[in-house]
Amino acid sequence: MNRHQAIWSRPIALFVTMFVSGSLVAAERPNILWITSEDNSPYLGCYGDSLAQTPHLDRLAKDGVRYRHAFANAPVCSTARTTLITGMYASSLGAHHHRSSVAIPEQFKLYPEPLRAAGYYCTNNSKTDYNVAVKRKIWDDSSPKSHYKNRAAGQPFFAVFNIGTSHESQVAPKQNKSSFRVPPEKVPLPPYHPDTPVIRRDWANYYDQITLMDKQVGALLGELEQAGLADNTIIFYYGDHGGALPRGKRNIHDTGTRVPLIIRFPTKWAQLAPVEPGQWVEELVSFVDFPATVFSLCGVPVPANYEGRPFLGDKRVAPREQVFLFRGRMDERYDTIRSVREAEFRYVRNYSPHRPWGQHYSYPFRVLPSMKSWFDEFTAGRCNDVQAAYWQPKPGEEFYQLAGDPFEVHNRIAEPQHAARIAKLKAALRAEILKTRDTGFIPEGMFAKLAGDRTIYDYAQSQAYPLQRILDLADKASDRDAANLPDFLSALGDKHPVIRYWAATGCLVLGDKSIAAKEKLRDLLDDEWLDVRVVAAEAIGMLGEREVARQTIADVLKNGNKQEALAAQNALDFMWKAGTVTLPQAQSLVRDLQFSEPADRIPRYLLSQP
């Protein structure tokens, strides 16, 4: 039996617990310190990045273990953090849309609650950014002043410290900055970025910010040492999702989802480590697994609704074969993408192939000069095929072999030698979507009406949600195959609004090849569900019915809820780009709209056009 098998199989006597008179009595338990850096791919020296200067994290990796295949389940902060705080995929809960506020079943406990019930002092310093609407107190303290030092004497702690120094908002160098640790001209650019001085400056400054982040990590580690707590504390360091530059965060690829994960076990708890200090851990882990793993380390029962798998401690299970990744709305832009990642391969299903990866997100266009520089190069025709792909409609499916293609720019979905593995990963993705009752196939504007007096999670778990039929249709819609048109024609008249929505989406993706669906699409312009009207209007506008399409969008903008109006604004933007409406027409429809963020961002974008 090797070390890995022995650790997995042996009982851990330190965590034997018992109930006496209804209260939990436990053997000595470790403290847990979580240090999180924002928008941080593994751009660290200990992960082999020769440009990085990260001495504190490098030392932590030498004393601890590094995970080669750790992933945020979603490539944006609020959705990734929602998966962490709930111990469930945000897509299971309907909380996968960035900066949303979704009700979840009252009995579902967020991970600090079981820890506190077990006697842990739980603090968060201090970012929350969760997409769930929970009003009860979750943490003992969640504020810029929260700290484990405020706990009762002898009380074990779970403490989170969040570092925002590497966040997207900090990537652009300040105007008066003239020198960089790594000269911009010496930064090797990823193949998808065009070579411009602006992009090089952003990359150079990002490396400077990572060095500053590392210094802050060092201060937190030093503070723990000075308090005499390092010998009884298991330390986790990880990035909250992938890197800050364009095609990092918001993207399902490694640049948006793969993160550094370093865990240090003090000598007292060394038997919990999966490998020796300084070594790599090769198994796949993702954020949904983190809470269950902490419970396993701390001797706390894992709630039945949690979807993660403990990868350390007495509840450790067999390693995963794949991790499940997802994205929904980012800021004001809708997109639906699902993916599974193995150690060496990634399969992606793009359920919105008619939209580009690089939609016009207001926030990064405002704070990232490199985003605008890349877009300007594209519009000027100065991008090669790899660089231009970001701004063009996506393929319905992607398959990457990471060896030799770490930036995932060579889509091998059509290569026969990979057919068996692709089929395996497609089946794994479908199984995960069905198992979790993924809510991501329901338009956001339908949530409240479908849920009624329940949560959208409760609705999705019920037989009222025909997910298998919806998934079949969504797969066909993303195939861009005109042979599927008869299925869309049939489904346009289905009694379920989500079925009608995906049938209309299939027609939209087909464009003028869906001409036979024009009359049925026209019928949907008066559909009871406004999300169905929106996609039908965009589809029929591409078939020449421009005025009725514009009128339908105008009506939804006027009468829809916030999410329905946002979907209409997205459609209007793409209708303008497709020539279905003129820019003055589009601007007239949005000029007087008044919505709270993020719904008011597209009007500003449209109104800013010359």
KEMARGU-474892 format. One line per field, with one value per residue (C-alpha): residue in three letters; residue number from 1; x, y, z. Coordinates in pm, 1 decimal. Each point is the difference from the previous one (the first is absolute). Example, Ala and Ser with C-alpha at 12.3 -4.5 7.8 and 13.67 -1.06 7.14 Angstrom:
% residues 2
residuo	Ala  Ser
num	1  2
u	1230.0  137.0
v	-450.0  344.0
w	780.0  -66.0
***
This chain:
% residues 610
residuo	Met  Asn  Arg  His  Gln  Ala  Ile  Trp  Ser  Arg  Pro  Ile  Ala  Leu  Phe  Val  Thr  Met  Phe  Val  Ser  Gly  Ser  Leu  Val  Ala  Ala  Glu  Arg  Pro  Asn  Ile  Leu  Trp  Ile  Thr  Ser  Glu  Asp  Asn  Ser  Pro  Tyr  Leu  Gly  Cys  Tyr  Gly  Asp  Ser  Leu  Ala  Gln  Thr  Pro  His  Leu  Asp  Arg  Leu  Ala  Lys  Asp  Gly  Val  Arg  Tyr  Arg  His  Ala  Phe  Ala  Asn  Ala  Pro  Val  Cys  Ser  Thr  Ala  Arg  Thr  Thr  Leu  Ile  Thr  Gly  Met  Tyr  Ala  Ser  Ser  Leu  Gly  Ala  His  His  His  Arg  Ser  Ser  Val  Ala  Ile  Pro  Glu  Gln  Phe  Lys  Leu  Tyr  Pro  Glu  Pro  Leu  Arg  Ala  Ala  Gly  Tyr  Tyr  Cys  Thr  Asn  Asn  Ser  Lys  Thr  Asp  Tyr  Asn  Val  Ala  Val  Lys  Arg  Lys  Ile  Trp  Asp  Asp  Ser  Ser  Pro  Lys  Ser  His  Tyr  Lys  Asn  Arg  Ala  Ala  Gly  Gln  Pro  Phe  Phe  Ala  Val  Phe  Asn  Ile  Gly  Thr  Ser  His  Glu  Ser  Gln  Val  Ala  Pro  Lys  Gln  Asn  Lys  Ser  Ser  Phe  Arg  Val  Pro  Pro  Glu  Lys  Val  Pro  Leu  Pro  Pro  Tyr  His  Pro  Asp  Thr  Pro  Val  Ile  Arg  Arg  Asp  Trp  Ala  Asn  Tyr  Tyr  Asp  Gln  Ile  Thr  Leu  Met  Asp  Lys  Gln  Val  Gly  Ala  Leu  Leu  Gly  Glu  Leu  Glu  Gln  Ala  Gly  Leu  Ala  Asp  Asn  Thr  Ile  Ile  Phe  Tyr  Tyr  Gly  Asp  His  Gly  Gly  Ala  Leu  Pro  Arg  Gly  Lys  Arg  Asn  Ile  His  Asp  Thr  Gly  Thr  Arg  Val  Pro  Leu  Ile  Ile  Arg  Phe  Pro  Thr  Lys  Trp  Ala  Gln  Leu  Ala  Pro  Val  Glu  Pro  Gly  Gln  Trp  Val  Glu  Glu  Leu  Val  Ser  Phe  Val  Asp  Phe  Pro  Ala  Thr  Val  Phe  Ser  Leu  Cys  Gly  Val  Pro  Val  Pro  Ala  Asn  Tyr  Glu  Gly  Arg  Pro  Phe  Leu  Gly  Asp  Lys  Arg  Val  Ala  Pro  Arg  Glu  Gln  Val  Phe  Leu  Phe  Arg  Gly  Arg  Met  Asp  Glu  Arg  Tyr  Asp  Thr  Ile  Arg  Ser  Val  Arg  Glu  Ala  Glu  Phe  Arg  Tyr  Val  Arg  Asn  Tyr  Ser  Pro  His  Arg  Pro  Trp  Gly  Gln  His  Tyr  Ser  Tyr  Pro  Phe  Arg  Val  Leu  Pro  Ser  Met  Lys  Ser  Trp  Phe  Asp  Glu  Phe  Thr  Ala  Gly  Arg  Cys  Asn  Asp  Val  Gln  Ala  Ala  Tyr  Trp  Gln  Pro  Lys  Pro  Gly  Glu  Glu  Phe  Tyr  Gln  Leu  Ala  Gly  Asp  Pro  Phe  Glu  Val  His  Asn  Arg  Ile  Ala  Glu  Pro  Gln  His  Ala  Ala  Arg  Ile  Ala  Lys  Leu  Lys  Ala  Ala  Leu  Arg  Ala  Glu  Ile  Leu  Lys  Thr  Arg  Asp  Thr  Gly  Phe  Ile  Pro  Glu  Gly  Met  Phe  Ala  Lys  Leu  Ala  Gly  Asp  Arg  Thr  Ile  Tyr  Asp  Tyr  Ala  Gln  Ser  Gln  Ala  Tyr  Pro  Leu  Gln  Arg  Ile  Leu  Asp  Leu  Ala  Asp  Lys  Ala  Ser  Asp  Arg  Asp  Ala  Ala  Asn  Leu  Pro  Asp  Phe  Leu  Ser  Ala  Leu  Gly  Asp  Lys  His  Pro  Val  Ile  Arg  Tyr  Trp  Ala  Ala  Thr  Gly  Cys  Leu  Val  Leu  Gly  Asp  Lys  Ser  Ile  Ala  Ala  Lys  Glu  Lys  Leu  Arg  Asp  Leu  Leu  Asp  Asp  Glu  Trp  Leu  Asp  Val  Arg  Val  Val  Ala  Ala  Glu  Ala  Ile  Gly  Met  Leu  Gly  Glu  Arg  Glu  Val  Ala  Arg  Gln  Thr  Ile  Ala  Asp  Val  Leu  Lys  Asn  Gly  Asn  Lys  Gln  Glu  Ala  Leu  Ala  Ala  Gln  Asn  Ala  Leu  Asp  Phe  Met  Trp  Lys  Ala  Gly  Thr  Val  Thr  Leu  Pro  Gln  Ala  Gln  Ser  Leu  Val  Arg  Asp  Leu  Gln  Phe  Ser  Glu  Pro  Ala  Asp  Arg  Ile  Pro  Arg  Tyr  Leu  Leu  Ser  Gln  Pro
num	1  2  3  4  5  6  7  8  9  10  11  12  13  14  15  16  17  18  19  20  21  22  23  24  25  26  27  28  29  30  31  32  33  34  35  36  37  38  39  40  41  42  43  44  45  46  47  48  49  50  51  52  53  54  55  56  57  58  59  60  61  62  63  64  65  66  67  68  69  70  71  72  73  74  75  76  77  78  79  80  81  82  83  84  85  86  87  88  89  90  91  92  93  94  95  96  97  98  99  100  101  102  103  104  105  106  107  108  109  110  111  112  113  114  115  116  117  118  119  120  121  122  123  124  125  126  127  128  129  130  131  132  133  134  135  136  137  138  139  140  141  142  143  144  145  146  147  148  149  150  151  152  153  154  155  156  157  158  159  160  161  162  163  164  165  166  167  168  169  170  171  172  173  174  175  176  177  178  179  180  181  182  183  184  185  186  187  188  189  190  191  192  193  194  195  196  197  198  199  200  201  202  203  204  205  206  207  208  209  210  211  212  213  214  215  216  217  218  219  220  221  222  223  224  225  226  227  228  229  230  231  232  233  234  235  236  237  238  239  240  241  242  243  244  245  246  247  248  249  250  251  252  253  254  255  256  257  258  259  260  261  262  263  264  265  266  267  268  269  270  271  272  273  274  275  276  277  278  279  280  281  282  283  284  285  286  287  288  289  290  291  292  293  294  295  296  297  298  299  300  301  302  303  304  305  306  307  308  309  310  311  312  313  314  315  316  317  318  319  320  321  322  323  324  325  326  327  328  329  330  331  332  333  334  335  336  337  338  339  340  341  342  343  344  345  346  347  348  349  350  351  352  353  354  355  356  357  358  359  360  361  362  363  364  365  366  367  368  369  370  371  372  373  374  375  376  377  378  379  380  381  382  383  384  385  386  387  388  389  390  391  392  393  394  395  396  397  398  399  400  401  402  403  404  405  406  407  408  409  410  411  412  413  414  415  416  417  418  419  420  421  422  423  424  425  426  427  428  429  430  431  432  433  434  435  436  437  438  439  440  441  442  443  444  445  446  447  448  449  450  451  452  453  454  455  456  457  458  459  460  461  462  463  464  465  466  467  468  469  470  471  472  473  474  475  476  477  478  479  480  481  482  483  484  485  486  487  488  489  490  491  492  493  494  495  496  497  498  499  500  501  502  503  504  505  506  507  508  509  510  511  512  513  514  515  516  517  518  519  520  521  522  523  524  525  526  527  528  529  530  531  532  533  534  535  536  537  538  539  540  541  542  543  544  545  546  547  548  549  550  551  552  553  554  555  556  557  558  559  560  561  562  563  564  565  566  567  568  569  570  571  572  573  574  575  576  577  578  579  580  581  582  583  584  585  586  587  588  589  590  591  592  593  594  595  596  597  598  599  600  601  602  603  604  605  606  607  608  609  610
u	0.0  152.8  -14.4  -293.5  -209.3  94.0  -111.2  -329.4  -80.8  120.1  -231.0  92.8  -43.1  53.5  -341.4  -202.8  -293.6  -295.1  -317.4  -45.5  -330.6  -62.2  326.4  296.8  312.1  302.5  363.2  244.4  -67.9  214.3  -52.5  -62.5  133.7  -121.3  193.0  -164.0  138.8  -230.7  22.0  306.4  99.5  314.0  230.2  235.8  361.1  -86.2  -228.4  284.9  -62.4  346.6  -125.1  -166.8  163.3  -194.3  246.3  -259.9  -227.0  301.8  104.6  -354.5  8.1  335.2  -143.4  -338.3  -149.9  -101.3  -304.0  68.3  -366.4  -207.4  -293.9  -257.1  -327.4  -90.6  231.8  -131.1  12.2  -363.9  -87.5  322.5  -50.1  -363.0  113.0  243.3  -238.3  -282.8  203.9  -213.9  40.6  -148.9  -168.9  -192.6  -142.5  -75.8  273.5  238.4  -71.6  258.4  -125.8  -342.4  -194.7  -171.9  -202.1  110.8  -180.6  -2.1  138.2  315.5  285.1  289.3  332.1  83.5  -322.0  91.6  350.4  -135.1  -242.9  302.1  174.8  215.3  41.5  -62.6  112.1  8.8  221.8  -192.0  -137.5  -325.6  -144.9  -240.5  -290.1  -230.8  -253.9  59.2  -83.7  105.3  342.0  250.8  335.3  105.7  147.0  15.8  163.4  331.7  85.8  -95.4  283.3  59.6  166.9  -346.1  -108.8  -46.2  302.6  76.4  -268.2  95.1  -43.6  -82.8  116.4  -13.3  215.2  -64.8  267.4  -121.4  339.5  -0.2  -363.7  -94.5  -51.5  369.9  149.9  29.8  309.1  -56.8  57.5  323.5  151.5  305.1  196.3  -88.7  184.2  -43.4  45.0  -313.9  203.7  128.8  -339.6  -85.2  -358.6  -251.2  -74.7  -352.5  119.4  118.0  331.2  -78.4  179.4  -319.9  -41.4  365.2  -28.3  -302.7  181.2  312.3  -204.2  -195.4  325.7  84.3  -339.1  57.0  327.4  -187.2  -261.9  273.6  135.6  -345.4  -16.6  337.2  -134.1  -292.8  230.2  234.5  -287.8  -102.0  355.1  28.8  -326.0  144.4  -276.0  183.6  63.0  -372.6  -133.4  -56.2  47.3  -176.4  106.8  -193.9  -112.5  -373.2  -2.2  223.2  209.6  -102.8  98.3  -239.7  -93.1  88.3  -293.9  -343.9  141.4  -51.7  351.7  295.6  79.5  -332.6  -50.2  334.4  136.9  300.0  -73.4  267.2  -73.0  246.8  -37.9  200.7  198.3  -276.2  -241.7  249.0  -176.0  -287.3  215.5  -51.2  369.5  327.5  69.7  108.5  -160.4  -281.0  -346.8  -131.4  -366.3  -273.4  -180.7  -242.6  -163.2  -310.0  230.3  160.4  -271.9  -46.8  378.4  16.5  -277.9  194.5  312.9  -191.1  -214.3  -324.8  -274.7  -51.3  -358.0  -197.9  -69.5  369.5  120.8  375.4  230.6  252.3  354.9  168.8  -76.4  -189.2  -286.0  233.6  -139.1  151.3  134.2  -217.0  44.3  -132.9  -104.8  -322.0  18.7  -268.3  -77.9  -315.3  -55.9  314.4  -80.7  -262.0  73.3  -173.7  181.2  -50.0  306.9  69.5  325.2  176.6  374.3  217.6  365.2  103.9  -315.9  -289.6  -341.5  -221.3  -360.6  -91.2  -376.7  18.4  223.7  -156.1  167.9  376.7  219.9  92.9  -329.4  11.0  11.1  -14.2  217.0  316.0  -29.9  6.5  281.9  218.2  181.5  112.5  -361.6  -66.1  341.1  -74.8  -344.3  145.5  254.5  -281.7  -220.7  301.3  62.0  340.5  -70.2  98.6  -253.0  80.8  -25.6  -315.2  -188.6  -74.3  -224.2  -181.0  -285.9  111.6  1.2  -274.9  256.2  366.1  253.8  355.8  302.7  191.4  337.8  149.6  -298.6  -7.9  -188.6  -271.4  4.7  -6.3  -350.1  28.3  -370.4  -4.1  313.2  -93.7  276.5  -169.7  -353.5  -10.6  123.8  -233.1  -293.6  104.6  23.4  -327.2  -170.6  163.9  -116.7  -355.5  -6.4  117.0  -258.9  -280.0  124.0  18.5  -325.1  191.3  -215.2  215.0  -228.8  -283.2  5.6  65.7  -315.1  -213.1  137.0  -253.5  -311.4  109.9  111.1  -318.2  7.9  292.2  362.1  123.4  201.9  -321.6  -158.1  299.4  1.2  -365.8  -154.1  -135.9  347.1  39.3  376.6  73.9  -223.7  140.6  357.6  -69.5  -133.3  275.8  261.9  -166.4  -28.4  374.5  83.1  -77.3  -136.6  -295.5  -99.0  -131.4  -250.2  -296.9  60.0  -1.0  -319.2  -172.8  129.8  -99.0  -354.9  86.1  -195.0  315.6  154.7  360.4  -50.7  -138.8  291.9  261.3  -188.2  2.5  367.9  70.7  -166.5  200.7  327.0  -93.2  -69.2  -144.2  2.4  -304.7  -221.8  -258.7  -56.4  -96.7  -374.0  39.5  256.0  -248.8  -252.0  251.9  22.4  -314.3  118.0  -102.2  366.9  201.5  334.7  -155.9  -114.9  350.4  177.8  -282.6  26.3  374.9  -43.8  -282.6  183.9  280.1  -264.4  -100.4  -280.0  185.5  -280.8  -200.8  323.7  83.2  -352.1  16.7  331.5  -137.1  -297.4  219.0  226.9  -306.1  -189.4  246.9  158.6  365.0  138.7  -242.2  88.3  368.8  -48.0  -179.2  289.4  246.2  -213.0  -29.7  375.8  51.0  -292.7  178.2  324.6  -188.8  -170.3  -348.2  -40.5  188.4  212.9  -238.8  -289.5  187.0  105.2  -354.7  -123.3  251.4  50.9  -262.4  38.5  79.3  111.2  230.7  333.6  78.5  -300.6  87.8  339.3  -103.6  -196.0  314.2  199.5  -250.3  -33.9  378.0  15.2  58.5
v	0.0  335.6  320.0  136.8  -313.6  -20.9  354.9  -55.3  -325.1  41.2  133.2  330.7  -42.4  368.5  73.6  -249.3  195.7  -79.0  167.4  44.1  152.3  143.8  196.7  -80.8  -108.7  -42.2  -88.9  277.7  143.1  206.2  365.3  77.0  312.2  77.0  263.7  92.5  220.8  141.5  -60.8  -218.3  -283.7  -197.1  289.6  -90.8  -100.5  -325.8  -85.0  46.4  357.4  141.2  360.1  -22.5  127.4  -170.5  -99.7  -40.1  -225.8  -188.7  -68.3  -103.3  -245.7  -136.3  -62.5  -114.5  -176.4  142.7  -111.4  -9.5  -36.2  231.3  185.7  263.9  -147.0  336.7  264.7  302.2  96.6  3.9  -334.0  -165.6  132.5  -109.4  -353.9  22.9  144.5  -242.8  -316.4  -43.3  85.8  345.8  -140.2  -247.0  285.9  246.0  223.8  -23.9  347.6  259.3  241.9  -154.3  -53.4  -337.6  -159.6  -348.0  -249.7  123.9  -328.1  22.7  106.0  208.5  -149.6  235.0  -107.9  -367.4  109.2  249.4  -260.4  -226.9  267.9  173.1  377.5  97.7  329.3  149.1  294.9  106.7  -52.3  -193.6  54.5  -294.0  -43.4  -143.7  196.8  -117.6  255.2  -188.7  42.9  -231.5  101.8  85.6  306.7  105.7  340.5  166.6  -36.5  -365.2  -212.9  -331.6  184.5  106.0  -355.6  -139.4  -147.3  -350.4  16.8  -146.6  237.2  2.1  330.0  138.6  287.9  135.6  188.5  223.2  123.6  -218.6  77.3  108.2  356.3  18.8  -128.5  329.2  191.7  342.3  287.8  109.3  -348.6  -19.6  -301.1  -364.1  -288.3  -194.7  239.0  -10.5  -82.8  -318.4  -141.1  -305.5  46.9  -284.0  -84.6  142.7  352.9  232.6  168.7  358.8  227.8  33.5  -375.4  -37.5  272.5  -167.7  -333.3  158.5  180.7  -316.1  -175.5  292.5  -35.3  -373.4  82.5  243.8  -266.9  -243.9  253.4  24.9  -378.2  11.5  249.1  -227.9  -299.1  201.3  112.7  -362.0  -90.5  291.0  -101.8  -346.5  -166.4  -130.6  -341.5  -62.4  156.6  -153.3  272.3  12.8  250.5  18.9  239.8  71.2  -72.6  55.2  297.5  361.2  76.8  -48.0  -365.4  -77.7  48.1  -51.7  -274.4  -371.7  -89.7  -52.8  371.0  64.2  -304.0  -158.4  138.9  -50.5  -201.9  -41.2  -171.0  -5.0  -257.2  69.1  -287.4  -69.5  -74.5  -131.3  -336.9  173.7  106.5  -200.3  24.1  113.0  374.4  169.9  -258.6  25.3  -145.5  -119.4  -66.6  233.5  219.1  290.2  259.0  -207.4  -244.5  254.3  27.0  -376.5  -33.8  252.1  -185.5  -321.9  159.5  147.2  -297.6  170.0  -200.0  99.0  122.1  -235.2  265.5  79.5  -111.8  5.2  -292.1  18.3  -40.3  9.6  -120.8  -296.1  33.4  4.5  -174.3  -128.6  274.1  145.6  -91.3  337.9  335.9  173.2  364.5  250.3  359.5  205.3  374.8  203.4  358.7  102.6  -270.6  -335.6  -315.1  -366.6  -225.0  -334.9  -193.1  -299.9  -2.0  -308.5  16.8  33.4  72.9  244.7  -30.9  307.8  36.2  355.2  34.0  354.0  -52.8  302.4  224.0  63.9  -69.0  368.1  179.2  368.3  -18.3  354.5  -55.8  -145.4  239.7  278.7  -124.3  -208.1  196.7  -336.4  -99.0  306.7  -29.8  -358.8  94.5  293.9  -232.1  -236.1  270.7  133.9  -345.1  -40.3  -324.1  -343.6  -284.6  -103.3  357.8  78.7  -307.7  165.4  257.6  -237.9  -250.7  -310.2  -363.0  -211.8  -237.7  20.2  -266.7  70.1  -209.7  207.0  -156.7  222.4  236.9  156.1  307.4  -212.5  162.2  -317.9  -143.5  -372.3  -80.7  -129.4  -217.0  -369.7  -124.6  172.9  -123.0  -255.8  240.0  274.9  -239.5  -91.9  363.1  94.4  -279.4  112.4  357.9  -107.5  -223.1  285.5  242.1  -250.6  -113.1  354.5  108.8  293.0  316.2  174.5  -96.2  211.7  366.0  219.6  204.1  -313.4  -85.6  180.3  -114.0  -362.4  -18.6  155.8  -16.2  -246.4  47.8  -56.7  -289.8  -164.3  50.0  -148.4  -304.5  -70.7  -182.4  334.0  67.2  -226.3  28.5  -301.9  129.9  350.9  -126.7  -204.1  312.2  227.8  -242.7  11.9  377.8  31.1  -242.0  255.2  -289.6  76.9  -366.2  83.7  256.2  -244.7  -54.0  375.2  41.4  -258.9  145.0  359.4  -99.4  -191.1  80.7  56.3  348.5  -118.4  -249.1  277.6  221.0  -253.8  -79.2  370.4  16.6  -285.2  201.6  309.2  -193.3  -137.2  350.0  7.7  -381.3  11.8  178.1  -279.3  97.8  360.9  -34.1  -195.7  251.7  275.8  -173.5  12.0  379.7  0.6  -279.9  20.0  -23.0  305.8  -184.1  -211.7  316.6  145.1  -292.4  -42.3  369.1  -17.4  -315.0  137.5  328.4  -194.1  -146.1  345.1  88.7  299.8  232.6  -258.3  -116.9  355.9  56.2  -320.5  97.3  347.8  -154.3  -227.3  290.4  191.6  -275.7  -273.0  -68.3  93.6  -326.2  -9.7  359.7  -84.6  -291.1  240.7  246.0  -275.9  -101.1  361.9  42.7  -305.5  100.6  329.6  -179.8  -235.2  291.8  -94.0  341.6  321.1  162.2  298.4  -243.7  -192.6  317.4  135.1  -315.8  14.7  374.0  44.0  -336.0  16.5  -322.0  -80.5  -168.7  -205.1  58.4  360.8  -81.1  -97.8  323.5  197.6  -214.5  47.6  370.3  42.3  -117.4  277.7
w	0.0  -99.9  207.1  -198.0  54.6  366.3  71.4  -180.9  176.5  357.4  270.6  155.2  371.2  69.1  -145.7  201.5  140.7  217.3  120.2  374.3  124.9  -346.2  -26.6  -219.6  179.6  -225.7  16.0  -82.8  -342.6  -239.0  -72.8  -366.4  -172.7  -352.9  -195.5  -328.9  -276.9  -262.6  -375.8  31.8  -229.4  101.3  -91.9  284.8  18.2  173.9  -292.8  -246.7  -113.7  -56.3  -3.2  339.2  315.8  278.9  274.5  277.2  -200.3  -131.0  360.0  89.4  -290.9  117.9  345.4  -131.7  -300.8  -338.4  -195.2  -370.8  -97.7  220.5  -150.9  77.2  -125.7  -153.8  -145.8  191.5  366.2  113.6  -157.6  114.1  353.5  -2.0  -78.9  291.8  259.1  -81.6  -58.8  -313.5  -365.6  -45.9  -312.2  217.3  203.4  -280.8  141.4  -295.7  -141.7  105.8  264.0  44.1  322.0  0.4  278.8  102.9  224.2  358.6  132.1  -213.0  225.6  -128.4  102.0  292.1  171.7  61.9  97.8  253.3  134.2  55.0  205.5  -263.4  -0.1  -365.1  -149.7  -347.2  -83.6  -184.0  -354.0  -25.0  -350.3  25.1  -243.0  264.9  203.0  358.0  270.2  313.2  157.4  -165.8  148.3  352.9  -167.5  -365.0  -32.0  -82.0  370.6  43.4  133.5  171.4  289.1  119.4  82.1  348.3  174.5  -129.0  -269.6  -341.9  -292.8  -367.5  -149.4  -352.5  -119.3  -350.0  -195.5  -284.7  -119.6  -313.2  -88.0  -351.9  123.5  98.5  -325.2  -186.6  112.1  152.3  -240.2  162.8  10.9  -224.6  118.9  48.8  162.2  -326.4  -294.6  -218.9  -309.5  168.6  97.9  -216.4  -112.1  -25.3  -365.0  16.9  89.9  -278.5  65.8  100.9  247.4  203.2  41.7  92.5  267.0  155.0  14.8  152.2  262.0  79.8  90.0  227.6  167.1  51.8  177.4  225.7  65.0  98.1  248.8  159.4  23.5  174.6  254.0  82.7  38.4  221.0  216.7  52.0  100.4  241.1  166.3  62.8  -203.3  -305.2  159.4  39.4  -320.8  -343.9  -260.8  -335.4  -265.8  -328.0  -272.1  -16.8  -376.0  -301.5  -96.6  -44.0  -358.3  -293.9  -67.3  360.1  234.1  -158.3  -223.2  61.2  -116.9  233.5  -17.2  174.2  222.5  94.9  326.2  226.6  314.2  267.2  331.4  288.7  276.8  316.9  146.5  247.9  -284.2  -255.1  -17.7  -181.6  -295.8  -320.0  -97.9  155.8  44.5  -318.9  -226.5  -253.9  42.7  -334.5  81.1  -126.0  252.6  -34.2  222.6  63.4  181.7  234.2  270.3  23.6  30.7  283.5  182.1  -47.4  147.8  292.8  90.3  -101.9  -179.2  -363.5  -63.4  -222.1  -264.4  -58.6  -341.7  60.8  71.2  288.1  -128.1  342.5  351.3  140.4  -252.6  -299.4  -308.2  -321.3  -229.6  -273.1  -365.5  -115.5  139.8  -107.9  -110.7  -97.8  -81.7  -40.4  -10.4  58.9  87.5  -257.8  -259.1  -25.7  -105.6  88.5  3.2  166.2  9.9  149.3  53.2  43.6  93.3  -364.3  -198.2  -0.7  -165.9  -35.4  -112.9  -102.3  23.1  -138.2  -304.5  -172.0  258.6  10.2  300.4  -0.9  42.7  88.7  378.7  133.1  307.9  -157.6  -292.6  257.6  227.1  -236.2  -272.3  -141.0  -69.5  -213.5  -165.4  -103.3  -130.6  -195.1  -161.1  -97.3  -150.7  -191.8  -149.4  161.0  190.0  -124.4  6.9  358.2  126.9  -198.6  124.3  336.0  -168.8  -234.6  49.2  187.9  -112.9  150.1  146.6  95.6  87.0  107.9  74.2  253.1  -71.8  -266.8  8.4  348.9  -122.1  -164.6  -342.4  -211.6  5.3  -81.5  12.4  -359.9  19.4  -32.6  227.5  293.8  -72.8  282.1  265.5  -121.8  23.2  354.1  110.3  -169.7  191.3  325.7  -55.0  -76.1  306.8  224.0  -140.3  55.6  341.3  137.1  -169.7  -148.7  5.9  -259.8  -287.3  142.3  -112.1  302.4  -62.3  52.0  343.9  218.3  -186.2  -31.7  363.6  135.8  380.1  -10.4  -101.2  -353.4  145.3  122.8  -340.3  -183.1  226.5  -83.4  -293.9  -121.9  -142.6  -307.8  -1.3  -217.5  -279.5  41.4  -11.2  -313.6  -169.9  129.6  -134.5  -340.4  13.3  57.1  -284.5  -277.3  -208.3  -227.9  22.5  350.3  -131.3  5.4  370.8  55.9  -203.1  214.6  327.4  -83.0  90.8  318.6  315.0  207.9  -36.4  40.8  -284.3  -220.3  98.9  -109.8  -320.6  -89.3  96.1  -240.1  -277.7  94.4  -11.8  -346.1  -132.2  -351.4  -9.9  229.6  -254.5  24.8  362.2  -73.4  58.4  322.1  121.9  -77.0  226.8  284.0  -17.1  215.4  229.8  364.9  97.3  -100.0  -20.9  -275.8  -179.4  11.9  -163.9  -255.4  -88.6  -56.5  -210.3  -215.0  -45.9  -168.8  -233.1  -126.6  243.3  138.4  105.6  192.2  165.9  107.3  134.0  203.8  156.7  77.5  179.0  213.7  89.3  117.3  179.5  94.4  335.7  48.8  -141.0  -295.8  -85.1  24.9  -242.7  -234.5  20.8  -85.7  -297.4  -111.8  2.6  -221.1  -222.8  -61.9  -80.2  -235.7  -176.3  121.5  163.1  -64.8  266.5  35.5  45.8  265.3  177.1  1.2  174.0  283.3  46.8  270.5  174.5  368.7  163.5  287.9  -73.3  -198.9  -224.6  -81.4  -147.3  -352.6  -54.9  84.4  -240.8  -283.1  69.4  -11.5  -361.6  -255.1
***
